[in-house]
Amino acid sequence: CSMRTYPDDVEIHFVGEVFYYSFPFVDEVPSGDTIRAVGAGSASGVTGVDETGAAIRADLLSNIAVNSTSNIRTKITLTSLDEDKDYLLTATAEMTSTAERYEKFLLLKVRSPEIII
């Protein structure tokens, strides 16, 4: 897996955490357009890979939805991810009118609480 040198954001979380994350597309959404809703026939959504390029289980990324006209929000569950590893999450936003696609990247560093001081 090629972990992006310059992800859009980097966050550190602990194994066992459950949290929500919003990928902002406010600068990408053309005037008068919106992000196509997540679902059948839409490229909008969130996926993830580990350091080896293997896809992370789909159930670890849930409640994926367009939150306002310029954000994609997902619930991230870190129960089955390995600590001390990095994961790259990719959000894809497909526009409703133009069908243009944009991506945002989150580098998620999963750590054990003992290492963070």
C-alpha positions as CSV (number, residue, x, y, z in Angstrom):
1,C,0.0,0.0,0.0
2,S,1.2,3.4,-0.8
3,M,0.4,5.5,2.2
4,R,0.0,9.0,0.8
5,T,2.8,11.3,1.7
6,Y,0.4,14.2,2.1
7,P,-3.0,13.0,3.3
8,D,-5.7,15.6,3.8
9,D,-5.7,14.8,7.5
10,V,-4.0,12.6,10.1
11,E,-5.6,11.4,13.3
12,I,-4.4,9.2,16.1
13,H,-7.0,7.0,17.8
14,F,-6.9,4.0,20.2
15,V,-8.0,0.4,19.6
16,G,-11.6,0.0,20.7
17,E,-12.7,3.6,20.0
18,V,-15.8,4.4,18.0
19,F,-16.1,7.9,16.5
20,Y,-17.5,9.9,13.6
21,Y,-15.4,11.6,11.0
22,S,-16.5,14.1,8.4
23,F,-14.5,14.5,5.1
24,P,-15.0,18.1,4.0
25,F,-15.5,18.7,0.3
26,V,-16.6,22.3,0.6
27,D,-13.8,23.6,-1.8
28,E,-14.5,20.9,-4.4
29,V,-18.3,21.1,-4.7
30,P,-19.1,23.3,-7.7
31,S,-21.6,26.2,-7.2
32,G,-25.1,24.9,-7.5
33,D,-24.1,21.2,-7.2
34,T,-24.2,18.7,-4.3
35,I,-22.7,15.4,-3.4
36,R,-24.7,12.4,-4.7
37,A,-26.2,10.4,-1.9
38,V,-24.4,7.2,-0.8
39,G,-26.1,4.1,-2.2
40,A,-26.8,2.1,-5.3
41,G,-25.5,3.7,-8.5
42,S,-23.4,6.3,-6.6
43,A,-19.6,6.4,-6.4
44,S,-19.9,8.5,-3.1
45,G,-18.6,6.5,-0.1
46,V,-15.7,5.7,2.1
47,T,-13.2,2.8,1.9
48,G,-10.0,1.9,3.7
49,V,-6.8,-0.1,3.4
50,D,-4.1,-1.2,5.8
51,E,-0.4,-0.8,5.4
52,T,-0.2,-3.8,3.1
53,G,-3.0,-2.6,0.8
54,A,-5.6,-5.0,2.2
55,A,-9.1,-3.6,2.4
56,I,-10.4,-3.2,5.9
57,R,-13.6,-4.8,6.8
58,A,-16.7,-2.9,5.6
59,D,-18.4,-3.1,8.9
60,L,-15.6,-1.0,10.5
61,L,-16.9,1.9,8.3
62,S,-20.6,2.4,8.8
63,N,-23.4,5.0,8.7
64,I,-21.7,6.5,5.6
65,A,-23.8,9.4,4.5
66,V,-23.7,12.8,2.9
67,N,-23.8,15.3,5.7
68,S,-24.9,18.7,4.3
69,T,-24.2,19.4,0.7
70,S,-20.4,19.3,1.1
71,N,-19.4,16.6,3.6
72,I,-19.3,12.8,3.7
73,R,-19.5,11.5,7.3
74,T,-18.8,8.0,8.5
75,K,-18.8,6.1,11.8
76,I,-15.4,4.4,12.4
77,T,-15.2,1.4,14.7
78,L,-11.7,0.5,15.8
79,T,-12.5,-2.9,17.4
80,S,-10.8,-5.1,14.9
81,L,-7.9,-2.9,13.7
82,D,-4.4,-3.7,14.8
83,E,-2.7,-1.2,17.2
84,D,0.5,0.5,16.1
85,K,-0.6,0.3,12.5
86,D,-1.6,3.0,10.0
87,Y,-4.7,2.9,7.8
88,L,-5.6,5.0,4.8
89,L,-9.3,5.9,4.5
90,T,-10.5,7.3,1.1
91,A,-13.7,9.3,0.8
92,T,-15.1,9.7,-2.7
93,A,-17.6,12.4,-3.5
94,E,-19.5,12.1,-6.7
95,M,-21.4,15.3,-7.8
96,T,-25.1,15.1,-8.5
97,S,-25.2,17.3,-11.6
98,T,-21.8,17.0,-13.2
99,A,-20.9,13.4,-12.0
100,E,-17.4,14.7,-11.3
101,R,-15.6,12.8,-8.6
102,Y,-13.3,14.1,-5.9
103,E,-11.3,12.2,-3.2
104,K,-10.1,13.1,0.3
105,F,-7.7,11.0,2.4
106,L,-7.4,10.4,6.1
107,L,-4.3,8.7,7.5
108,L,-5.6,7.0,10.6
109,K,-2.9,5.9,13.1
110,V,-4.2,3.3,15.5
111,R,-2.2,3.2,18.7
112,S,-2.3,1.7,22.2
113,P,-2.9,4.2,25.0
114,E,0.4,3.2,26.6
115,I,2.4,4.7,23.8
116,I,0.8,8.1,23.8
117,I,2.1,10.4,26.6
